[in-house]
Amino acid sequence: MSRLLSSRVVAAVVVLASIALPSAAQSPDLIAEGQAWWAHVQFLADDKLEGRNVGTPGYEKAVEYVEGQFKAIGLKPAGTSGFRQPVKYDSRRLAADQSQLVLVRDGKEDALVIGQDASLNARGELNGAKEAPMVFIGYGLSIPDAGWDELKGVDLRGKIAVYVNAFAPVKVTDNVKSHTNTADERWAAVKRAGGIGIAILPPPTPPVQTVTTPPAGTLGPPLPPQPVITLSDRDVQNLSGQIVQLNLTARGAEKLFAGSAHTFAEITQLVKDGKPLPAFAMPGTIKMRAALTRETFDAANLAALFEGSDPVLKNEYVIMSSHLDHVGVGRAVNGDAIYNGAMDDASGIAAMLQIAKMLKASGATSKRSILFVAVSGEERGLLGSRYFAAHPTVARDKIVADINLDMFLPLYPLKVIEVQGFAESSLGESVRVVARELGVEVQTDREPEQNRFIRSDQYSFIRAGVPALAFKFGYEFGTQDEKTRLAWVRERYHQPSDDLNQPVNLEAAAKFNRVIMALLRRVADDTARPAWNADSFFKRFAQRQ
């Protein structure tokens, strides 16, 4: 791994990134553009930044670098605090030796063993003692559009909602399934019904994993439990008001169901068979005790403006977003404990800087303004983008689209781009047009079961009513490209090996950047705003704004 942060790397960024857009008679120098893109990755994924975890000196170094690049490119600040948007975070920890869970039935107490039967999660706000009744609500899903609402008519006032962490036997699109299956949406439904917390039961089989554990003997010693990171702003927190969050094991779930008319084994079998689940009040109450500590820290977003040329449309904004943070220092694998995040997502930030540089250096104009936004806290639950979408540094109702880059994986030649959110808005057709002009085809998500539509920062903008897309290098089933991508996910995703020593196709990365740049310019120059498709579930969020 590179442990050198030399002046030559910084110089390479300045020299190579000064490439202007070619004229119509010229072909772009994709090799040089790819090298300029990679120089940014080299800085951001260097060991000296220690994985860019929010709240660390490494993240602050990344902020300073991106801010410096925005200034050097000649972009304008897009907020009252310059290029930086301050974001405050809470770091929460539970004192394990002070956590206690006890079932109370008919005056008798039955302790739940912490770690074996159940655990408290610091995402809940409990700090002290609480006792509450429980109600089993099946899958805990409220999807009235699909004729499925397990919360309808259920009174959860002052109670804890118990549900199985699995998806109900209801037919919806993959994107709607991903959206409604989130902790955010489940809690929103429980909160509306008056609930004070949730208790999550394990599914019959583990969820699909995107990461494989390295071979035995290659792992270092375990690290102490990591803190839960949340936004300090309660109005923006996704789980605001959730006093208790419990996670039950199968053993603990059996204890929970004891004395009711049902068993956890029965419930598990119904889930396996894809059948509806009953809803019922669980016997007794649960006593809970927790000691929660909080620390506050800052981790800024950054926003920079490429100002539009049209007197009216320049006051509307097309956002290009990427996340600046990664997961920091963690458990050592083969002696390496730095999780550099070269592809996840130094690659996206590098693309943002390269595209901004090419636009500015070329003298190109766009009718709308383009807002380049580097967000914090993505790895902690899309927190920085959630904050920005709620408190943008420009007029909220003037944001027309978000184009998000996260781990786009330029591992092989670019022949096809995978577009997440393709079928939801007119942006899908826009990217198809510009991609084909550059000899690239477009496809929808090849692995919808991985829920990528809701796992990166475009989802924060979608929830704010803004049409948005995210992208990956695509592949055809059964090809070497598919094997290459799936192998990368198995071996490098959220591992120390996502570093500067992995093979990357620089020319393909540069071609991808040009597709994204063309998309930004097309959307920025179109006099019509991007629109949600008539049949999109997500257009409702625009109607709520």
C-alpha positions in Angstrom: 0.0 0.0 0.0 1.1 3.5 -0.7 2.2 5.3 2.5 3.7 8.3 0.6 1.7 11.5 0.2 4.3 13.2 -2.1 4.2 16.5 -3.7 4.4 14.7 -7.0 0.9 13.3 -6.5 -0.5 16.7 -5.8 1.3 18.1 -8.8 -0.1 15.3 -11.0 -3.6 16.4 -9.9 -3.0 20.0 -11.0 -1.3 19.1 -14.3 -3.3 16.2 -15.5 -6.7 17.6 -14.4 -6.2 20.8 -16.5 -7.5 19.0 -19.6 -10.1 20.9 -21.6 -12.9 19.4 -23.5 -11.8 18.5 -27.0 -13.3 20.2 -30.1 -15.7 18.2 -32.3 -12.8 17.3 -34.5 -10.7 15.9 -31.7 -10.9 12.7 -29.7 -10.5 13.1 -25.9 -7.3 11.8 -24.4 -8.9 9.3 -22.1 -5.6 8.0 -20.8 -4.6 11.4 -19.6 -8.0 12.0 -18.1 -8.0 8.7 -16.4 -4.6 9.5 -14.9 -5.9 12.8 -13.6 -8.9 11.1 -12.1 -6.6 8.5 -10.4 -4.4 11.2 -8.9 -7.3 12.4 -6.9 -8.0 8.8 -5.8 -4.4 8.4 -4.8 -4.6 11.3 -2.4 -8.0 10.4 -0.9 -7.2 6.7 -0.4 -3.7 7.2 0.9 -2.9 5.4 4.2 -2.3 8.8 5.8 -6.0 9.6 5.7 -6.7 6.4 7.6 -9.9 5.5 5.8 -11.6 9.0 6.1 -14.0 8.0 8.9 -16.2 10.9 10.0 -15.0 12.7 13.1 -11.3 11.9 12.5 -8.3 13.9 11.4 -8.2 11.8 8.2 -11.7 12.9 7.2 -10.7 16.5 7.9 -7.7 16.1 5.6 -10.0 14.9 2.9 -12.3 17.9 3.4 -9.3 20.3 3.1 -8.2 18.6 -0.1 -11.6 18.8 -1.8 -12.1 22.4 -0.6 -8.7 23.3 -2.1 -9.6 21.6 -5.4 -12.9 23.5 -5.6 -11.0 26.7 -5.1 -8.3 25.8 -7.7 -10.9 24.8 -10.3 -12.6 28.2 -9.9 -16.0 27.1 -8.6 -18.0 29.3 -6.3 -19.0 28.6 -2.7 -22.6 27.5 -2.5 -23.4 28.4 1.1 -23.0 31.0 3.8 -20.1 29.1 5.3 -18.0 29.0 2.2 -17.6 25.6 0.5 -18.3 23.8 3.8 -21.7 23.0 5.3 -21.2 22.3 9.0 -22.9 19.0 10.1 -23.1 18.0 13.7 -23.1 14.3 14.7 -23.8 12.4 17.9 -21.6 9.4 18.8 -23.6 7.1 21.1 -22.4 4.2 23.2 -24.2 1.9 25.5 -22.5 0.7 28.7 -22.8 -3.1 28.2 -22.5 -3.8 31.9 -25.4 -1.5 32.7 -27.9 -2.9 30.1 -30.7 -5.1 31.4 -33.8 -6.7 29.8 -36.4 -8.6 31.9 -39.7 -10.1 30.8 -42.5 -9.6 33.4 -45.5 -12.0 33.4 -48.0 -12.6 36.1 -45.7 -11.0 38.6 -42.7 -13.2 37.6 -39.6 -11.9 36.1 -37.5 -13.8 33.4 -34.2 -12.1 32.5 -33.1 -12.0 28.9 -29.4 -12.6 28.7 -27.7 -9.7 26.9 -25.8 -11.0 23.9 -27.5 -14.4 23.9 -31.2 -13.6 24.0 -31.3 -10.0 23.0 -29.4 -6.8 22.8 -30.2 -3.1 23.1 -29.1 -0.8 20.3 -27.8 2.7 20.8 -30.0 3.9 18.0 -32.7 3.9 20.6 -32.7 6.9 23.0 -33.2 5.0 26.3 -31.0 6.3 29.0 -32.3 5.0 32.3 -35.2 2.6 33.0 -38.4 1.9 31.1 -41.2 -0.7 31.2 -43.6 -1.2 28.3 -46.1 -3.8 26.8 -45.4 -5.4 23.5 -47.5 -6.0 20.3 -46.5 -8.4 17.5 -47.2 -6.8 14.2 -46.0 -9.5 11.8 -43.6 -8.1 9.1 -44.2 -4.5 10.4 -44.9 -3.2 6.9 -47.3 -0.5 5.8 -47.8 -0.4 2.0 -51.4 0.8 1.5 -50.9 1.2 -2.3 -50.3 -2.6 -2.5 -53.2 -3.5 -0.3 -50.9 -4.4 2.6 -50.9 -2.5 5.9 -50.2 -4.4 9.1 -50.3 -1.1 11.1 -53.9 -0.2 10.1 -56.1 0.1 13.2 -53.3 -1.1 15.5 -53.0 0.9 18.8 -49.3 1.1 19.7 -49.5 4.0 22.1 -46.7 3.6 24.7 -45.9 0.1 23.4 -43.0 -1.7 21.7 -43.7 -3.1 18.2 -42.3 -6.5 17.6 -41.7 -7.7 14.0 -39.8 -10.2 11.9 -37.0 -8.7 9.8 -38.3 -10.1 6.5 -40.4 -8.9 3.6 -44.1 -9.6 3.4 -45.7 -11.7 0.7 -46.8 -8.7 -1.3 -46.1 -7.9 -4.9 -44.3 -4.6 -5.4 -41.4 -3.5 -7.6 -37.9 -4.1 -6.5 -37.3 -0.4 -5.7 -40.5 -0.1 -3.7 -39.6 -3.3 -1.8 -36.2 -1.8 -0.9 -37.8 1.4 0.2 -40.6 0.0 2.4 -38.3 -2.7 3.9 -36.0 -0.1 5.5 -35.8 0.6 9.3 -36.8 4.2 8.4 -40.1 3.3 6.9 -41.0 0.7 9.5 -40.3 3.1 12.3 -42.3 5.9 10.6 -45.4 3.6 10.5 -44.8 2.5 14.1 -44.4 6.1 15.3 -47.6 7.1 13.6 -49.4 4.4 15.5 -48.0 5.7 18.8 -45.2 3.2 19.4 -42.2 4.1 21.5 -39.8 1.4 20.2 -39.2 -1.7 18.2 -38.1 -5.3 18.8 -36.6 -7.0 15.7 -36.9 -10.7 15.3 -34.4 -12.6 13.1 -35.6 -13.9 9.7 -35.6 -17.6 9.0 -32.4 -17.4 7.0 -29.7 -14.7 7.1 -30.1 -11.8 4.6 -27.9 -11.9 1.4 -24.4 -10.9 2.3 -22.3 -8.7 0.0 -19.1 -9.3 1.9 -17.3 -12.6 2.5 -15.2 -13.1 5.6 -11.5 -13.4 4.8 -10.0 -16.9 5.3 -9.3 -18.1 8.9 -6.0 -16.9 10.2 -6.0 -13.7 8.2 -8.1 -11.6 10.6 -6.6 -9.6 13.4 -8.0 -9.4 16.9 -11.6 -8.1 17.3 -12.2 -4.4 17.9 -14.4 -3.1 20.7 -18.0 -2.3 19.7 -18.2 0.7 17.5 -20.4 3.7 18.5 -23.7 4.4 16.7 -23.4 7.7 14.8 -26.6 9.8 14.3 -27.3 13.4 13.2 -27.5 15.8 16.2 -30.5 17.6 14.5 -33.5 15.7 15.8 -35.7 17.1 13.1 -33.6 15.3 10.5 -32.9 12.1 12.3 -34.4 9.1 10.6 -35.3 7.4 13.9 -36.2 10.4 16.0 -38.4 9.5 18.9 -37.5 5.9 19.0 -36.9 5.3 22.7 -36.0 1.6 22.4 -34.5 -0.6 19.7 -34.1 -4.3 20.6 -32.6 -7.1 18.6 -33.7 -10.6 19.5 -31.9 -13.9 18.7 -34.0 -17.0 17.9 -33.5 -18.1 21.5 -34.7 -14.8 22.8 -37.6 -14.8 20.4 -38.9 -18.1 21.8 -38.9 -16.6 25.3 -40.8 -13.6 24.0 -43.5 -15.8 22.5 -43.8 -18.0 25.6 -47.3 -17.7 27.1 -48.9 -16.4 23.9 -51.0 -18.4 21.5 -48.1 -18.7 19.1 -44.5 -19.9 19.0 -41.6 -18.4 17.2 -41.1 -21.6 15.3 -44.7 -21.3 14.0 -44.0 -17.7 12.9 -40.8 -18.7 11.2 -42.5 -21.4 9.2 -45.1 -18.9 8.0 -42.4 -16.6 6.8 -40.7 -19.4 5.0 -43.9 -20.3 3.3 -44.5 -16.7 2.3 -47.7 -16.3 4.2 -49.3 -13.4 6.2 -48.5 -13.3 9.9 -50.9 -12.8 12.8 -51.0 -9.7 14.9 -51.6 -9.9 18.7 -50.7 -8.4 22.0 -47.8 -10.2 23.7 -48.3 -11.3 27.3 -46.7 -9.2 30.1 -44.3 -6.3 29.8 -40.6 -5.9 29.3 -38.4 -4.0 31.7 -35.4 -2.3 30.2 -32.4 -0.4 31.6 -29.6 1.3 29.7 -26.8 3.8 30.2 -26.3 5.9 27.1 -23.4 8.3 26.6 -23.2 10.9 23.8 -20.4 12.9 22.3 -20.8 15.5 19.6 -18.5 16.1 16.7 -18.5 17.9 13.3 -18.0 16.4 9.8 -18.7 18.9 7.0 -20.4 18.5 3.7 -19.0 20.5 0.9 -20.9 22.3 -1.9 -19.4 24.1 -4.9 -21.2 25.9 -7.7 -20.7 25.8 -11.5 -23.0 28.8 -12.2 -25.5 28.5 -15.1 -25.7 31.0 -17.9 -29.4 31.5 -18.3 -30.8 34.5 -16.4 -33.7 32.5 -15.1 -32.6 28.8 -15.2 -29.3 29.5 -13.4 -31.3 29.7 -10.2 -32.2 26.0 -10.6 -29.7 23.3 -9.7 -28.6 19.9 -10.9 -26.7 18.2 -8.1 -23.8 15.9 -8.6 -23.2 14.1 -5.3 -20.6 11.6 -3.9 -19.6 10.7 -0.4 -16.3 11.7 1.0 -16.2 9.4 4.1 -15.3 5.7 4.4 -15.1 3.4 7.5 -11.7 4.3 8.8 -9.5 1.9 10.8 -10.9 -1.5 11.7 -10.1 -5.1 12.2 -6.8 -6.0 10.6 -6.8 -8.4 7.6 -3.4 -9.8 6.7 -1.9 -7.2 8.9 -3.6 -4.2 7.3 -6.2 -2.4 9.4 -6.8 0.7 7.2 -9.9 0.6 5.2 -8.8 3.0 2.4 -12.0 3.2 0.4 -10.4 3.8 -3.0 -13.4 2.7 -5.0 -15.8 3.3 -2.1 -15.9 6.3 -2.6 -12.7 8.1 -3.4 -13.5 7.2 -7.0 -16.8 9.1 -7.0 -15.2 12.2 -5.4 -12.4 12.0 -7.9 -14.9 11.9 -10.7 -16.7 14.9 -9.3 -13.4 16.9 -9.3 -12.3 15.7 -12.7 -15.7 16.6 -14.3 -15.8 20.0 -12.6 -12.3 20.7 -13.8 -13.1 19.7 -17.4 -16.2 21.8 -17.5 -14.5 24.9 -16.1 -11.3 24.6 -18.1 -13.3 24.1 -21.4 -15.3 27.3 -21.1 -18.4 25.2 -21.4 -21.7 26.7 -20.2 -25.0 25.3 -19.0 -28.3 27.0 -18.6 -28.9 25.7 -15.1 -26.3 25.7 -12.4 -24.5 22.5 -11.5 -23.9 22.0 -7.8 -21.1 19.6 -6.8 -21.8 18.2 -3.3 -19.4 16.0 -1.4 -21.3 14.5 1.6 -20.2 13.1 5.0 -21.6 10.2 6.9 -22.8 8.0 4.0 -21.3 4.9 5.6 -23.2 5.7 8.8 -26.6 5.6 7.1 -26.6 8.3 4.4 -26.5 11.0 7.1 -24.7 13.8 5.4 -26.9 13.7 2.3 -30.0 13.4 4.5 -28.9 16.6 6.2 -28.1 18.4 2.9 -31.5 17.3 1.4 -33.3 18.8 4.4 -31.1 21.9 4.6 -29.6 22.5 1.2 -27.2 25.4 0.7 -29.4 26.6 -2.2 -33.2 27.1 -2.5 -34.7 23.7 -1.8 -37.5 24.0 -4.4 -35.0 24.9 -7.1 -33.1 21.5 -7.0 -34.2 19.6 -10.1 -32.1 16.4 -10.1 -29.4 14.5 -8.3 -26.7 12.5 -10.1 -24.9 10.4 -7.6 -21.7 8.4 -7.9 -20.7 5.8 -5.4 -18.3 3.0 -6.0 -19.0 2.8 -9.8 -16.2 0.2 -10.2 -14.2 0.9 -13.4 -12.7 -2.6 -13.4 -13.0 -3.4 -17.2 -13.8 -1.6 -20.4 -17.0 0.4 -20.3 -19.6 -1.1 -22.6 -22.8 -0.7 -20.6 -23.8 1.4 -17.6 -26.0 0.1 -14.8 -28.5 2.8 -13.8 -30.3 2.6 -10.4 -33.6 4.4 -10.6 -33.7 4.2 -14.4 -37.5 3.5 -14.5 -38.5 6.1 -12.0 -38.1 9.4 -13.9 -37.3 11.1 -17.2 -33.6 11.0 -16.1 -33.6 7.4 -17.3 -34.1 8.3 -20.9 -31.7 11.2 -20.6 -28.8 8.9 -19.6 -29.7 6.5 -22.3 -29.4 9.2 -24.9 -26.0 10.6 -23.8 -24.6 7.1 -23.1 -25.4 5.9 -26.7 -23.8 9.0 -28.2 -20.6 7.8 -26.5 -21.1 4.2 -27.6 -22.3 2.9 -24.2 -25.5 1.0 -23.6 -27.7 1.3 -20.5 -29.2 -1.4 -18.2 -31.2 -1.6 -15.0 -29.8 -3.0 -11.7 -28.5 -6.5 -12.2 -28.7 -7.3 -8.5 -31.9 -5.8 -7.1 -31.8 -8.0 -4.1 -28.8 -6.0 -2.9 -31.1 -3.0 -2.4 -28.6 -0.5 -3.9 -31.4 1.8 -4.9 -31.7 2.8 -1.2 -28.1 2.3 -0.1 -26.4 5.4 -1.4 -27.0 9.1 -1.2 -29.4 9.5 -4.2 -32.0 7.9 -1.8 -31.8 11.0 0.5 -32.7 13.2 -2.5 -35.5 10.8 -3.7 -37.0 11.0 -0.2 -36.9 14.8 -0.6 -38.9 14.6 -3.8 -35.9 15.1 -6.2 -35.5 12.7 -9.2 -32.2 10.9 -8.9 -30.0 8.3 -10.3 -26.9 6.2 -9.3 -24.5 4.2 -11.5 -22.2 1.2 -11.7 -20.2 -0.3 -14.5 -22.7 -2.8 -16.1 -22.1 -6.3 -17.3 -23.9 -9.1 -19.2 -24.8 -12.3 -17.3 -22.3 -15.1 -17.8 -19.4 -12.8 -18.9 -15.9 -12.3 -17.5 -17.0 -8.8 -16.6 -19.7 -10.2 -14.3 -17.1 -12.5 -12.7 -14.7 -9.6 -12.2 -17.3 -7.4 -10.5 -18.7 -10.1 -8.2 -15.2 -11.1 -7.2 -14.4 -7.4 -6.3 -17.5 -7.3 -4.1 -16.6 -10.5 -2.4 -12.9 -9.7 -1.9 -12.6 -5.9 -1.5 -15.9 -4.3 -0.6 -15.5 -2.8 2.9 -12.1 -4.5 3.2 -8.6 -3.0 3.5 -7.9 -4.4 0.0 -10.0 -1.6 -1.5 -6.8 0.3 -1.7 -4.4 1.8 -4.3 -2.9 -1.6 -5.2 -6.0 -3.0 -7.0 -6.2 -3.1 -10.8 -8.3 -0.3 -12.3 -9.1 0.6 -15.9 -8.2 4.3 -16.2 -9.4 4.7 -19.7 -12.8 3.2 -18.8 -13.0 5.5 -15.8 -12.4 8.5 -18.0 -15.1 7.4 -20.5 -17.5 6.9 -17.6 -16.8 10.4 -16.4 -17.6 11.8 -19.9 -20.9 10.0 -19.9 -21.8 11.6 -16.5 -20.6 15.0 -17.6 -22.8 14.7 -20.7 -25.7 13.8 -18.6 -25.2 16.7 -16.3 -25.0 19.1 -19.2 -28.1 17.6 -20.9 -30.2 17.9 -17.7 -28.8 21.4 -17.0 -29.6 22.6 -20.5 -33.1 21.1 -20.9 -35.7 23.8 -20.4 -38.1 21.2 -18.9 -37.3 19.9 -15.4 -36.8 16.2 -14.9 -40.1 14.6 -14.0 -41.1 11.5 -12.1 -42.7 8.9 -14.3 -46.5 8.6 -13.9 -46.3 5.1 -12.4 -43.4 5.8 -10.1 -44.1 5.1 -6.4 -41.6 7.8 -5.5 -43.3 10.8 -7.1 -45.4 11.1 -3.9 -42.4 12.6 -2.1 -42.3 15.5 -4.6 -46.0 16.1 -3.9 -45.4 16.3 -0.1 -42.8 19.1 -0.4 
